[in-house]
């Protein structure tokens, strides 16, 4: 027999489970798009799965239904609710550099839409576009437009950043030139030179990070330098 961790829904004192169908009667604006949501996979058919669905995150809904939606009769999910399933994210948000979710200045729903699509806030576009547009809601300046764009921006902000938390400054995935070398690395096998943009960068890499050694400081894009120097 396979053992598994069972996550208990939020507790609503005195309430019993009514099933997601009851929720849809009033919350049609949410339920009509929920079928294509990642979280819709939680729903299970039959009486054994009655607790799965809306009430997995919002708690048992009988009192909410009975009182016509009275305040305090249903659970409004917080980050702690999300952490019940997304266990790894609690650890990431406790890293030295992270978005201020643990301090209560942000919530998971600022970036994620739990009720539609692939759980990103701007879920009406393609996946990569929606990730970037979610970040650019707050980080407007980094979105440009630039005369000379860093191609990594097209790949998505998460190419370089871990949005939930990192040991590195600015939530970067790596703290040094190894971050850039994920994409910018061509080695001359005969000489051992590290060729980037047709130039040997072996001596440059020892000076510090690509963006702090006075070489490529305009990491998101530049209006004057095709090499993103400033």
Buried (B, 14 or more C-beta within 10 A) or exposed (E): EEEEEEEEBBEBEEBEBBBBEBBBEEBEEBBEBBEEBBBBEBBEEEEEEBBBBBBBBBBBBBBBBEEEEEEEBBBEBBBEBBBBEBEEBBEBBEBEBBBEBBEEEBBBBEBBBBBBBEBBBBBEBEEBBBBBBBBBEEEEEBBBEBEBBBEBBEEBBBBBBBBBBBEBEEBBBBEBBEBBBEEBEEEEEEEEBBBBEEEEBBEBBEEEBBBEBEBBBBBBBBEEBEEBEE
